[in-house]
Amino acid sequence: INVEMNNQYLKSDNGIVYDMNQETIYVYPNGKEDIIYSMPNSVKTVADYAFYGNSKLKYIEMSNIIETIGKRSFYGVNQVRSITIDSTLTSIQNEAFKEMTTMKTFVYMGNSIPECGDNVFPENNELEAIRVKEGIETDKTNMSNKVISKEIIESGKTGETMRYIINNKNEMKIYGIGIMGTTTTITNVNNAINVEIDEGITSVSTVMQQMKEMTTCKLPS
């Protein structure tokens, strides 16, 4: 897509349409053959329908100051397997990621949960986990029923941490390095059925005591 040079509001960069300051991306053309797109770190807003139906892209690197993801902005983008957002969003609008049939993980590392519209995430069996940072409160937001995995970091000895990932299949992975500290409260730990311990772990202290539903535990070789 080419934008005329005398346009005071829009600009085109490699066929992609932004506002003049590259703070909003309006259109990523479906005809582009690129499989990787690195969003400029000036972008704060992904406009409605910006990537709608794209079938070429496999990797999208999001801006680290993104604030708003518009309605159906990534709807039907069917080759991308993971989306990671490092910034603190304020809004994810209706059906933003719906019909992303190959997306397995959505990782959100912002410091607070954004307001979410309806049917934000794909409704398919491919989506295995939505991960958020430790300590992020989701229960009082309209994203609470959409978070199906939390990555929780617990401090052990100085310089050591243990991480827990629990997904919607009640599968839990514990990973880190060395002897880990005592932990007695981990989100959804009572529901963990299948547990895997990474080879870097030499002790998990009392955390295993709460796994009353555990049927299998894979230990390091």
Secondary structure, DSSP 4 states (H G I P E B T S, - for coil): ----TT-SSEEEETTEEEETTSSEEEE--TT---SEEE--TT--EE-TTTTTT--S--EEE--TT--EE-TTTTTT--S--EEEE-S--SEE-TTTTTT-TT--EEEE--SSPPEE-TT-S--STT--EEEE-TT---TTSTTTTT---EEEEEE-STT-EEEEEE-TTSEEEEEESEEPPP----TTGGG--EEEE-TTEEE-GGGGGG-TT--EEEPP-
